[in-house]
Amino acid sequence: MSAKYLRDRYDVEPLRLKPDESARDLTLIEAVSSLGLSGTVFHLMRDIPDQYDDEYVVLIDAKIVVQFEMQRAAGASPEDVKIWFLAEYRREIGQGRDRILLDRAAEVARSIVSS
């Protein structure tokens, strides 16, 4: 049976960072922590690879969204950092698939944090 609502067609579990299972996820969480931000649940909302560095957008505990670039070299630190509250970022990205994914990820993060 297909999903009744468009928002139900998007699974956000693959977006959740799992540092126990992936070295890349651990590196991203450490990069976010180096900015003085901490949390329990992290979702990778956007990953844009480039030739020398990658751009990431990470949702932290359904409260804060951080966007940064990081070189692929070992020990690299985040650059060009932008930090938003969730509501500000929602307005920034507008409507569409990215907004639906953000809302679903925030919903999942809230349920994990509250349990």
Sequence and secondary structure as in RCSB ss.txt:
>XXXX:A:sequence
MSAKYLRDRYDVEPLRLKPDESARDLTLIEAVSSLGLSGTVFHLMRDIPDQYDDEYVVLIDAKIVVQFEMQRAAG
ASPEDVKIWFLAEYRREIGQGRDRILLDRAAEVARSIVSS
>XXXX:A:secstr
   SSGGGG   GGGB  TTT HHHHHHHHHHHHTT   S EEEEEEEE SSEEEEEEEETTTEEEEEEEESSTT
   EEEEEEEHHHHHHHH SSHHHHHHHHHHHHHHHHHH 
